[in-house]
Amino acid sequence: MKEISVDELRRRLEVGEDLVVLDVREPDEVERAAIPGSVNIPLGEVTDRMGELDAARPTAVICARGVRSAKAVKALTAAGYTGELLNVTGGMKAWLGQ
C-alpha cells in the first residue's frame, strides 16, 4: 500500500496538484475538522460509493489516525478500484499537529 505523510500531502495541495482527498471518518468527526475541499465518504460506505471517486486523479485517503484509511485503501483495491490510492499516515491527528 502506498503511503503519504501529512507534510507531503500539504505540499502537494499547496502547489495545486490535482488530487482528491477522501476523508473516511464519520460525518460528526468531519464537522469538527476537515481538510478544505475533501470528500467525505465514511469507511462503511466507501466500496458502495466508489463510483463517486475519479480514478483518473490520485486519491489521498485520510481518517483520524491512519487505521480506517488503510482499511479503506484495502477495501477499494479489493473491490476493483483502479485509481492511485495513497494512505495518509497519522491521519487528521498528524494534520492538525496533535
Biopython code that builds the backbone (N, CA, C, O; Angstrom):
import numpy as np
from Bio.PDB.StructureBuilder import StructureBuilder

atoms = [
    (1, "MET", "N", (0.840, -1.178, 0.000)),
    (1, "MET", "CA", (0.000, 0.000, 0.000)),
    (1, "MET", "C", (0.889, 1.246, 0.000)),
    (1, "MET", "O", (1.815, 1.373, 0.801)),
    (2, "LYS", "N", (0.582, 2.148, -0.910)),
    (2, "LYS", "CA", (1.333, 3.407, -0.958)),
    (2, "LYS", "C", (0.873, 4.309, 0.179)),
    (2, "LYS", "O", (-0.312, 4.368, 0.506)),
    (3, "GLU", "N", (1.832, 5.009, 0.774)),
    (3, "GLU", "CA", (1.510, 5.925, 1.857)),
    (3, "GLU", "C", (2.069, 7.310, 1.556)),
    (3, "GLU", "O", (2.995, 7.470, 0.761)),
    (4, "ILE", "N", (1.481, 8.301, 2.212)),
    (4, "ILE", "CA", (1.921, 9.681, 2.063)),
    (4, "ILE", "C", (1.857, 10.334, 3.444)),
    (4, "ILE", "O", (0.917, 10.096, 4.202)),
    (5, "SER", "N", (2.842, 11.144, 3.766)),
    (5, "SER", "CA", (2.833, 11.861, 5.043)),
    (5, "SER", "C", (1.936, 13.088, 4.927)),
    (5, "SER", "O", (1.620, 13.539, 3.826)),
    (6, "VAL", "N", (1.530, 13.618, 6.074)),
    (6, "VAL", "CA", (0.716, 14.836, 6.030)),
    (6, "VAL", "C", (1.526, 16.005, 5.471)),
    (6, "VAL", "O", (0.968, 16.885, 4.815)),
    (7, "ASP", "N", (2.822, 16.021, 5.722)),
    (7, "ASP", "CA", (3.664, 17.096, 5.173)),
    (7, "ASP", "C", (3.692, 17.048, 3.649)),
    (7, "ASP", "O", (3.588, 18.080, 2.986)),
    (8, "GLU", "N", (3.835, 15.835, 3.098)),
    (8, "GLU", "CA", (3.845, 15.680, 1.639)),
    (8, "GLU", "C", (2.472, 16.016, 1.059)),
    (8, "GLU", "O", (2.386, 16.673, 0.021)),
    (9, "LEU", "N", (1.403, 15.575, 1.713)),
    (9, "LEU", "CA", (0.053, 15.896, 1.250)),
    (9, "LEU", "C", (-0.151, 17.410, 1.245)),
    (9, "LEU", "O", (-0.653, 17.967, 0.269)),
    (10, "ARG", "N", (0.234, 18.067, 2.320)),
    (10, "ARG", "CA", (0.087, 19.521, 2.409)),
    (10, "ARG", "C", (0.862, 20.203, 1.281)),
    (10, "ARG", "O", (0.353, 21.123, 0.641)),
    (11, "ARG", "N", (2.097, 19.749, 1.040)),
    (11, "ARG", "CA", (2.915, 20.329, -0.025)),
    (11, "ARG", "C", (2.245, 20.157, -1.381)),
    (11, "ARG", "O", (2.181, 21.096, -2.174)),
    (12, "ARG", "N", (1.743, 18.946, -1.643)),
    (12, "ARG", "CA", (1.113, 18.676, -2.936)),
    (12, "ARG", "C", (-0.152, 19.509, -3.129)),
    (12, "ARG", "O", (-0.432, 19.963, -4.238)),
    (13, "LEU", "N", (-0.911, 19.709, -2.065)),
    (13, "LEU", "CA", (-2.110, 20.546, -2.153)),
    (13, "LEU", "C", (-1.737, 22.013, -2.359)),
    (13, "LEU", "O", (-2.384, 22.715, -3.137)),
    (14, "GLU", "N", (-0.704, 22.474, -1.670)),
    (14, "GLU", "CA", (-0.289, 23.880, -1.781)),
    (14, "GLU", "C", (0.191, 24.246, -3.179)),
    (14, "GLU", "O", (0.006, 25.381, -3.618)),
    (15, "VAL", "N", (0.808, 23.293, -3.885)),
    (15, "VAL", "CA", (1.270, 23.585, -5.246)),
    (15, "VAL", "C", (0.166, 23.357, -6.280)),
    (15, "VAL", "O", (0.391, 23.506, -7.481)),
    (16, "GLY", "N", (-1.028, 22.993, -5.802)),
    (16, "GLY", "CA", (-2.168, 22.859, -6.694)),
    (16, "GLY", "C", (-2.253, 21.549, -7.444)),
    (16, "GLY", "O", (-2.910, 21.468, -8.482)),
    (17, "GLU", "N", (-1.592, 20.517, -6.929)),
    (17, "GLU", "CA", (-1.674, 19.213, -7.596)),
    (17, "GLU", "C", (-3.125, 18.745, -7.624)),
    (17, "GLU", "O", (-3.866, 18.924, -6.658)),
    (18, "ASP", "N", (-3.514, 18.152, -8.731)),
    (18, "ASP", "CA", (-4.889, 17.701, -8.929)),
    (18, "ASP", "C", (-5.075, 16.337, -8.275)),
    (18, "ASP", "O", (-4.969, 15.300, -8.930)),
    (19, "LEU", "N", (-5.354, 16.354, -6.978)),
    (19, "LEU", "CA", (-5.619, 15.098, -6.292)),
    (19, "LEU", "C", (-6.849, 15.231, -5.420)),
    (19, "LEU", "O", (-7.234, 16.330, -5.020)),
    (20, "VAL", "N", (-7.455, 14.099, -5.136)),
    (20, "VAL", "CA", (-8.651, 14.041, -4.303)),
    (20, "VAL", "C", (-8.220, 13.686, -2.889)),
    (20, "VAL", "O", (-7.377, 12.808, -2.699)),
    (21, "VAL", "N", (-8.792, 14.361, -1.892)),
    (21, "VAL", "CA", (-8.602, 13.959, -0.504)),
    (21, "VAL", "C", (-9.913, 13.312, -0.069)),
    (21, "VAL", "O", (-10.945, 13.977, 0.027)),
    (22, "LEU", "N", (-9.858, 12.012, 0.190)),
    (22, "LEU", "CA", (-11.027, 11.241, 0.611)),
    (22, "LEU", "C", (-10.948, 11.040, 2.114)),
    (22, "LEU", "O", (-10.041, 10.371, 2.608)),
    (23, "ASP", "N", (-11.889, 11.613, 2.836)),
    (23, "ASP", "CA", (-11.948, 11.508, 4.294)),
    (23, "ASP", "C", (-12.958, 10.414, 4.633)),
    (23, "ASP", "O", (-14.143, 10.546, 4.327)),
    (24, "VAL", "N", (-12.491, 9.328, 5.265)),
    (24, "VAL", "CA", (-13.369, 8.187, 5.543)),
    (24, "VAL", "C", (-13.878, 8.176, 6.984)),
    (24, "VAL", "O", (-14.382, 7.159, 7.461)),
    (25, "ARG", "N", (-13.745, 9.316, 7.679)),
    (25, "ARG", "CA", (-14.297, 9.416, 9.029)),
    (25, "ARG", "C", (-15.815, 9.602, 8.963)),
    (25, "ARG", "O", (-16.381, 9.852, 7.899)),
    (26, "GLU", "N", (-16.449, 9.476, 10.117)),
    (26, "GLU", "CA", (-17.891, 9.682, 10.209)),
    (26, "GLU", "C", (-18.196, 11.184, 10.103)),
    (26, "GLU", "O", (-17.357, 12.013, 10.454)),
    (27, "PRO", "N", (-19.402, 11.534, 9.617)),
    (27, "PRO", "CA", (-19.743, 12.945, 9.418)),
    (27, "PRO", "C", (-19.547, 13.822, 10.654)),
    (27, "PRO", "O", (-19.127, 14.972, 10.524)),
    (28, "ASP", "N", (-19.840, 13.305, 11.847)),
    (28, "ASP", "CA", (-19.672, 14.129, 13.050)),
    (28, "ASP", "C", (-18.202, 14.451, 13.305)),
    (28, "ASP", "O", (-17.888, 15.514, 13.841)),
    (29, "GLU", "N", (-17.300, 13.549, 12.929)),
    (29, "GLU", "CA", (-15.866, 13.813, 13.062)),
    (29, "GLU", "C", (-15.427, 14.888, 12.060)),
    (29, "GLU", "O", (-14.630, 15.768, 12.385)),
    (30, "VAL", "N", (-15.960, 14.798, 10.847)),
    (30, "VAL", "CA", (-15.608, 15.745, 9.786)),
    (30, "VAL", "C", (-16.100, 17.148, 10.137)),
    (30, "VAL", "O", (-15.450, 18.137, 9.797)),
    (31, "GLU", "N", (-17.252, 17.239, 10.819)),
    (31, "GLU", "CA", (-17.783, 18.549, 11.222)),
    (31, "GLU", "C", (-16.813, 19.286, 12.139)),
    (31, "GLU", "O", (-16.737, 20.514, 12.104)),
    (32, "ARG", "N", (-16.071, 18.542, 12.961)),
    (32, "ARG", "CA", (-15.141, 19.169, 13.912)),
    (32, "ARG", "C", (-13.893, 19.713, 13.226)),
    (32, "ARG", "O", (-13.383, 20.766, 13.608)),
    (33, "ALA", "N", (-13.400, 19.001, 12.215)),
    (33, "ALA", "CA", (-12.199, 19.444, 11.488)),
    (33, "ALA", "C", (-12.076, 18.641, 10.206)),
    (33, "ALA", "O", (-12.243, 17.422, 10.207)),
    (34, "ALA", "N", (-11.782, 19.336, 9.107)),
    (34, "ALA", "CA", (-11.614, 18.663, 7.816)),
    (34, "ALA", "C", (-10.648, 19.455, 6.949)),
    (34, "ALA", "O", (-10.469, 20.659, 7.137)),
    (35, "ILE", "N", (-10.034, 18.775, 6.009)),
    (35, "ILE", "CA", (-9.169, 19.428, 5.036)),
    (35, "ILE", "C", (-10.079, 20.097, 4.003)),
    (35, "ILE", "O", (-10.945, 19.432, 3.433)),
    (36, "PRO", "N", (-9.903, 21.395, 3.749)),
    (36, "PRO", "CA", (-10.752, 22.084, 2.772)),
    (36, "PRO", "C", (-10.759, 21.360, 1.419)),
    (36, "PRO", "O", (-9.711, 20.991, 0.889)),
    (37, "GLY", "N", (-11.964, 21.167, 0.879)),
    (37, "GLY", "CA", (-12.109, 20.522, -0.417)),
    (37, "GLY", "C", (-12.141, 19.009, -0.376)),
    (37, "GLY", "O", (-12.290, 18.363, -1.413)),
    (38, "SER", "N", (-12.003, 18.431, 0.819)),
    (38, "SER", "CA", (-12.013, 16.968, 0.905)),
    (38, "SER", "C", (-13.418, 16.424, 0.670)),
    (38, "SER", "O", (-14.415, 17.125, 0.847)),
    (39, "VAL", "N", (-13.469, 15.156, 0.268)),
    (39, "VAL", "CA", (-14.720, 14.445, 0.026)),
    (39, "VAL", "C", (-14.917, 13.486, 1.191)),
    (39, "VAL", "O", (-14.008, 12.727, 1.527)),
    (40, "ASN", "N", (-16.101, 13.510, 1.813)),
    (40, "ASN", "CA", (-16.363, 12.615, 2.940)),
    (40, "ASN", "C", (-17.228, 11.449, 2.506)),
    (40, "ASN", "O", (-18.382, 11.628, 2.116)),
    (41, "ILE", "N", (-16.661, 10.249, 2.576)),
    (41, "ILE", "CA", (-17.404, 9.008, 2.404)),
    (41, "ILE", "C", (-16.968, 8.114, 3.563)),
    (41, "ILE", "O", (-15.832, 7.639, 3.571)),
    (42, "PRO", "N", (-17.849, 7.872, 4.552)),
    (42, "PRO", "CA", (-17.462, 7.052, 5.692)),
    (42, "PRO", "C", (-16.986, 5.659, 5.272)),
    (42, "PRO", "O", (-17.431, 5.114, 4.262)),
    (43, "LEU", "N", (-16.081, 5.102, 6.064)),
    (43, "LEU", "CA", (-15.487, 3.804, 5.748)),
    (43, "LEU", "C", (-16.533, 2.758, 5.393)),
    (43, "LEU", "O", (-16.343, 2.009, 4.435)),
    (44, "GLY", "N", (-17.629, 2.686, 6.135)),
    (44, "GLY", "CA", (-18.657, 1.678, 5.897)),
    (44, "GLY", "C", (-19.374, 1.812, 4.563)),
    (44, "GLY", "O", (-20.065, 0.885, 4.139)),
    (45, "GLU", "N", (-19.223, 2.951, 3.896)),
    (45, "GLU", "CA", (-19.905, 3.196, 2.621)),
    (45, "GLU", "C", (-18.953, 3.263, 1.435)),
    (45, "GLU", "O", (-19.387, 3.400, 0.292)),
    (46, "VAL", "N", (-17.652, 3.166, 1.707)),
    (46, "VAL", "CA", (-16.654, 3.504, 0.685)),
    (46, "VAL", "C", (-16.714, 2.604, -0.552)),
    (46, "VAL", "O", (-16.573, 3.108, -1.667)),
    (47, "THR", "N", (-16.917, 1.305, -0.398)),
    (47, "THR", "CA", (-16.952, 0.455, -1.597)),
    (47, "THR", "C", (-18.252, 0.650, -2.374)),
    (47, "THR", "O", (-18.253, 0.610, -3.605)),
    (48, "ASP", "N", (-19.362, 0.862, -1.656)),
    (48, "ASP", "CA", (-20.640, 1.092, -2.338)),
    (48, "ASP", "C", (-20.644, 2.404, -3.116)),
    (48, "ASP", "O", (-21.361, 2.544, -4.107)),
    (49, "ARG", "N", (-19.841, 3.363, -2.664)),
    (49, "ARG", "CA", (-19.846, 4.695, -3.273)),
    (49, "ARG", "C", (-18.583, 4.996, -4.075)),
    (49, "ARG", "O", (-18.334, 6.152, -4.414)),
    (50, "MET", "N", (-17.777, 3.970, -4.385)),
    (50, "MET", "CA", (-16.512, 4.235, -5.073)),
    (50, "MET", "C", (-16.719, 4.840, -6.457)),
    (50, "MET", "O", (-15.796, 5.444, -7.004)),
    (51, "GLY", "N", (-17.901, 4.691, -7.029)),
    (51, "GLY", "CA", (-18.206, 5.305, -8.309)),
    (51, "GLY", "C", (-18.197, 6.827, -8.253)),
    (51, "GLY", "O", (-18.132, 7.484, -9.292)),
    (52, "GLU", "N", (-18.262, 7.393, -7.051)),
    (52, "GLU", "CA", (-18.217, 8.845, -6.882)),
    (52, "GLU", "C", (-16.794, 9.386, -6.982)),
    (52, "GLU", "O", (-16.596, 10.595, -7.094)),
    (53, "LEU", "N", (-15.804, 8.495, -6.943)),
    (53, "LEU", "CA", (-14.399, 8.908, -6.999)),
    (53, "LEU", "C", (-13.922, 8.971, -8.442)),
    (53, "LEU", "O", (-14.431, 8.252, -9.302)),
    (54, "ASP", "N", (-12.958, 9.819, -8.701)),
    (54, "ASP", "CA", (-12.385, 9.987, -10.033)),
    (54, "ASP", "C", (-11.090, 9.186, -10.109)),
    (54, "ASP", "O", (-10.054, 9.628, -9.611)),
    (55, "ALA", "N", (-11.147, 8.019, -10.728)),
    (55, "ALA", "CA", (-9.984, 7.127, -10.802)),
    (55, "ALA", "C", (-8.835, 7.724, -11.610)),
    (55, "ALA", "O", (-7.711, 7.224, -11.547)),
    (56, "ALA", "N", (-9.103, 8.782, -12.367)),
    (56, "ALA", "CA", (-8.041, 9.415, -13.158)),
    (56, "ALA", "C", (-7.158, 10.324, -12.299)),
    (56, "ALA", "O", (-6.084, 10.742, -12.732)),
    (57, "ARG", "N", (-7.612, 10.624, -11.091)),
    (57, "ARG", "CA", (-6.855, 11.511, -10.192)),
    (57, "ARG", "C", (-6.347, 10.718, -8.993)),
    (57, "ARG", "O", (-7.075, 9.873, -8.472)),
    (58, "PRO", "N", (-5.123, 10.966, -8.543)),
    (58, "PRO", "CA", (-4.649, 10.302, -7.326)),
    (58, "PRO", "C", (-5.573, 10.660, -6.160)),
    (58, "PRO", "O", (-6.075, 11.781, -6.076)),
    (59, "THR", "N", (-5.790, 9.699, -5.264)),
    (59, "THR", "CA", (-6.665, 9.915, -4.118)),
    (59, "THR", "C", (-5.910, 9.644, -2.829)),
    (59, "THR", "O", (-5.435, 8.533, -2.598)),
    (60, "ALA", "N", (-5.804, 10.671, -1.988)),
    (60, "ALA", "CA", (-5.197, 10.542, -0.662)),
    (60, "ALA", "C", (-6.325, 10.238, 0.314)),
    (60, "ALA", "O", (-7.261, 11.026, 0.451)),
    (61, "VAL", "N", (-6.239, 9.100, 0.989)),
    (61, "VAL", "CA", (-7.301, 8.648, 1.888)),
    (61, "VAL", "C", (-6.884, 8.936, 3.330)),
    (61, "VAL", "O", (-5.811, 8.526, 3.772)),
    (62, "ILE", "N", (-7.748, 9.647, 4.054)),
    (62, "ILE", "CA", (-7.412, 10.073, 5.418)),
    (62, "ILE", "C", (-8.533, 9.719, 6.390)),
    (62, "ILE", "O", (-9.705, 9.662, 6.018)),
    (63, "CYS", "N", (-8.146, 9.483, 7.643)),
    (63, "CYS", "CA", (-9.103, 9.281, 8.733)),
    (63, "CYS", "C", (-8.535, 10.002, 9.951)),
    (63, "CYS", "O", (-7.833, 11.001, 9.794)),
    (64, "ALA", "N", (-8.818, 9.526, 11.149)),
    (64, "ALA", "CA", (-8.310, 10.196, 12.348)),
    (64, "ALA", "C", (-6.828, 9.933, 12.567)),
    (64, "ALA", "O", (-6.065, 10.855, 12.855)),
    (65, "ARG", "N", (-6.411, 8.650, 12.427)),
    (65, "ARG", "CA", (-5.022, 8.292, 12.727)),
    (65, "ARG", "C", (-4.324, 7.487, 11.628)),
    (65, "ARG", "O", (-3.106, 7.316, 11.674)),
    (66, "GLY", "N", (-5.072, 6.996, 10.648)),
    (66, "GLY", "CA", (-4.461, 6.216, 9.575)),
    (66, "GLY", "C", (-4.890, 4.765, 9.527)),
    (66, "GLY", "O", (-4.487, 4.030, 8.626)),
    (67, "VAL", "N", (-5.706, 4.339, 10.492)),
    (67, "VAL", "CA", (-6.150, 2.945, 10.540)),
    (67, "VAL", "C", (-7.333, 2.715, 9.601)),
    (67, "VAL", "O", (-7.288, 1.817, 8.760)),
    (68, "ARG", "N", (-8.394, 3.517, 9.736)),
    (68, "ARG", "CA", (-9.558, 3.353, 8.857)),
    (68, "ARG", "C", (-9.207, 3.662, 7.412)),
    (68, "ARG", "O", (-9.733, 3.033, 6.494)),
    (69, "SER", "N", (-8.321, 4.628, 7.204)),
    (69, "SER", "CA", (-7.931, 4.949, 5.829)),
    (69, "SER", "C", (-7.200, 3.774, 5.189)),
    (69, "SER", "O", (-7.388, 3.506, 4.003)),
    (70, "ALA", "N", (-6.371, 3.070, 5.954)),
    (70, "ALA", "CA", (-5.688, 1.880, 5.425)),
    (70, "ALA", "C", (-6.706, 0.803, 5.076)),
    (70, "ALA", "O", (-6.575, 0.127, 4.055)),
    (71, "LYS", "N", (-7.726, 0.640, 5.925)),
    (71, "LYS", "CA", (-8.793, -0.332, 5.636)),
    (71, "LYS", "C", (-9.547, 0.074, 4.370)),
    (71, "LYS", "O", (-9.913, -0.780, 3.563)),
    (72, "ALA", "N", (-9.779, 1.371, 4.199)),
    (72, "ALA", "CA", (-10.483, 1.859, 3.009)),
    (72, "ALA", "C", (-9.676, 1.588, 1.747)),
    (72, "ALA", "O", (-10.232, 1.172, 0.731)),
    (73, "VAL", "N", (-8.361, 1.824, 1.804)),
    (73, "VAL", "CA", (-7.497, 1.553, 0.647)),
    (73, "VAL", "C", (-7.574, 0.074, 0.287)),
    (73, "VAL", "O", (-7.717, -0.273, -0.885)),
    (74, "LYS", "N", (-7.480, -0.798, 1.287)),
    (74, "LYS", "CA", (-7.554, -2.244, 1.038)),
    (74, "LYS", "C", (-8.912, -2.633, 0.469)),
    (74, "LYS", "O", (-8.987, -3.425, -0.470)),
    (75, "ALA", "N", (-9.990, -2.080, 1.031)),
    (75, "ALA", "CA", (-11.339, -2.406, 0.568)),
    (75, "ALA", "C", (-11.569, -1.932, -0.862)),
    (75, "ALA", "O", (-12.135, -2.665, -1.673)),
    (76, "LEU", "N", (-11.138, -0.722, -1.177)),
    (76, "LEU", "CA", (-11.301, -0.197, -2.536)),
    (76, "LEU", "C", (-10.497, -1.014, -3.541)),
    (76, "LEU", "O", (-10.976, -1.304, -4.638)),
    (77, "THR", "N", (-9.282, -1.380, -3.168)),
    (77, "THR", "CA", (-8.441, -2.192, -4.054)),
    (77, "THR", "C", (-9.090, -3.551, -4.292)),
    (77, "THR", "O", (-9.144, -4.025, -5.427)),
    (78, "ALA", "N", (-9.582, -4.175, -3.227)),
    (78, "ALA", "CA", (-10.231, -5.486, -3.341)),
    (78, "ALA", "C", (-11.503, -5.410, -4.177)),
    (78, "ALA", "O", (-11.873, -6.378, -4.841)),
    (79, "ALA", "N", (-12.174, -4.254, -4.143)),
    (79, "ALA", "CA", (-13.413, -4.073, -4.903)),
    (79, "ALA", "C", (-13.153, -3.723, -6.366)),
    (79, "ALA", "O", (-14.093, -3.572, -7.146)),
    (80, "GLY", "N", (-11.876, -3.593, -6.740)),
    (80, "GLY", "CA", (-11.541, -3.352, -8.136)),
    (80, "GLY", "C", (-11.287, -1.908, -8.511)),
    (80, "GLY", "O", (-11.197, -1.592, -9.697)),
    (81, "TYR", "N", (-11.167, -1.019, -7.531)),
    (81, "TYR", "CA", (-10.877, 0.384, -7.845)),
    (81, "TYR", "C", (-9.512, 0.465, -8.510)),
    (81, "TYR", "O", (-8.548, -0.119, -8.016)),
    (82, "THR", "N", (-9.419, 1.183, -9.627)),
    (82, "THR", "CA", (-8.184, 1.190, -10.418)),
    (82, "THR", "C", (-7.342, 2.448, -10.258)),
    (82, "THR", "O", (-6.218, 2.500, -10.756)),
    (83, "GLY", "N", (-7.859, 3.451, -9.581)),
    (83, "GLY", "CA", (-7.101, 4.687, -9.406)),
    (83, "GLY", "C", (-5.990, 4.549, -8.379)),
    (83, "GLY", "O", (-5.951, 3.586, -7.613)),
    (84, "GLU", "N", (-5.080, 5.534, -8.372)),
    (84, "GLU", "CA", (-3.988, 5.537, -7.399)),
    (84, "GLU", "C", (-4.520, 5.946, -6.031)),
    (84, "GLU", "O", (-5.159, 6.988, -5.889)),
    (85, "LEU", "N", (-4.249, 5.112, -5.021)),
    (85, "LEU", "CA", (-4.689, 5.369, -3.658)),
    (85, "LEU", "C", (-3.479, 5.542, -2.756)),
    (85, "LEU", "O", (-2.533, 4.757, -2.816)),
    (86, "LEU", "N", (-3.513, 6.571, -1.922)),
    (86, "LEU", "CA", (-2.420, 6.873, -1.002)),
    (86, "LEU", "C", (-2.983, 6.963, 0.413)),
    (86, "LEU", "O", (-3.852, 7.793, 0.680)),
    (87, "ASN", "N", (-2.498, 6.121, 1.317)),
    (87, "ASN", "CA", (-2.929, 6.187, 2.708)),
    (87, "ASN", "C", (-2.157, 7.302, 3.415)),
    (87, "ASN", "O", (-0.926, 7.324, 3.386)),
    (88, "VAL", "N", (-2.881, 8.223, 4.047)),
    (88, "VAL", "CA", (-2.248, 9.337, 4.754)),
    (88, "VAL", "C", (-1.852, 8.869, 6.154)),
    (88, "VAL", "O", (-2.710, 8.624, 7.002)),
    (89, "THR", "N", (-0.544, 8.748, 6.385)),
    (89, "THR", "CA", (-0.056, 8.269, 7.675)),
    (89, "THR", "C", (-0.282, 9.321, 8.761)),
    (89, "THR", "O", (-0.029, 10.509, 8.559)),
    (90, "GLY", "N", (-0.756, 8.865, 9.898)),
    (90, "GLY", "CA", (-1.009, 9.773, 11.015)),
    (90, "GLY", "C", (-2.361, 10.446, 10.988)),
    (90, "GLY", "O", (-2.813, 10.963, 12.010)),
    (91, "GLY", "N", (-3.023, 10.451, 9.832)),
    (91, "GLY", "CA", (-4.370, 10.982, 9.703)),
    (91, "GLY", "C", (-4.531, 12.439, 10.120)),
    (91, "GLY", "O", (-3.583, 13.224, 10.110)),
    (92, "MET", "N", (-5.769, 12.770, 10.488)),
    (92, "MET", "CA", (-6.082, 14.147, 10.869)),
    (92, "MET", "C", (-5.357, 14.563, 12.140)),
    (92, "MET", "O", (-5.069, 15.747, 12.321)),
    (93, "LYS", "N", (-5.057, 13.621, 13.020)),
    (93, "LYS", "CA", (-4.297, 13.961, 14.238)),
    (93, "LYS", "C", (-2.959, 14.573, 13.828)),
    (93, "LYS", "O", (-2.548, 15.595, 14.378)),
    (94, "ALA", "N", (-2.277, 13.950, 12.861)),
    (94, "ALA", "CA", (-0.996, 14.483, 12.380)),
    (94, "ALA", "C", (-1.213, 15.784, 11.608)),
    (94, "ALA", "O", (-0.436, 16.726, 11.759)),
    (95, "TRP", "N", (-2.266, 15.845, 10.779)),
    (95, "TRP", "CA", (-2.554, 17.049, 10.000)),
    (95, "TRP", "C", (-2.731, 18.257, 10.924)),
    (95, "TRP", "O", (-2.261, 19.356, 10.627)),
    (96, "LEU", "N", (-3.415, 18.033, 12.045)),
    (96, "LEU", "CA", (-3.696, 19.112, 12.991)),
    (96, "LEU", "C", (-2.565, 19.319, 13.997)),
    (96, "LEU", "O", (-2.628, 20.222, 14.832)),
    (97, "GLY", "N", (-1.533, 18.480, 13.916)),
    (97, "GLY", "CA", (-0.394, 18.611, 14.812)),
    (97, "GLY", "C", (-0.661, 18.159, 16.230)),
    (97, "GLY", "O", (-0.070, 18.676, 17.177)),
    (98, "GLN", "N", (-1.559, 17.185, 16.376)),
    (98, "GLN", "CA", (-1.906, 16.688, 17.719)),
    (98, "GLN", "C", (-1.160, 15.418, 18.060)),
    (98, "GLN", "O", (-1.337, 14.872, 19.148)),
]
sb = StructureBuilder()
sb.init_structure("model")
sb.init_model(0)
sb.init_chain("A")
sb.init_seg("    ")
for serial, (resi, resn, name, xyz) in enumerate(atoms, 1):
    if name == "N":
        sb.init_residue(resn, " ", resi, " ")
    sb.init_atom(name, np.array(xyz, "f"), 0.0, 1.0, " ", f" {name:<3s}", serial, name[0])
structure = sb.get_structure()
